[in-house]
Amino acid sequence: MNLQKFTVKAQEAVQKAMELAASKNHQGIEPPHLLEAFLSNPDSVAVSILRRVGVSLDRLRTEVEAALESLPAVTGASAGDQYVGEELKKVFDRARAEADVMDDEYVSTEHLLIG
């Protein structure tokens, strides 16, 4: 994962996902962390897109919270012990592929949402 090829907003979302994982003592950073990062900013492009396509944000928040609660927690883990989980790697790969299809140089939050 080369964050240099992510837009500033996409980098911020990934950073927020990492912070969320750390706050919940999750070693692996997974797609629900990224979704929660998107949902935590009601003015984000991702939230705007989700609203536009008719997603119930309340229901999505409930499902994301349940997914986060189901992830294993590791006590004593530090931010340096975190890793990007396999499923989130797939999201990043799909987002990069989507950016390529759209002929975009950088991966944006929109690409991450699609991924």
Secondary structure, DSSP 8 states (H G I E B T S, - for coil): --GGGB-HHHHHHHHHHHHHHHHTT-SEE-HHHHHHHHHT-TTSHHHHHHHHTT--HHHHHHHHHHHHHHS---TT--GGG-EE-HHHHHHHHHHHHHHHHTT-SSB-HHHHHH-
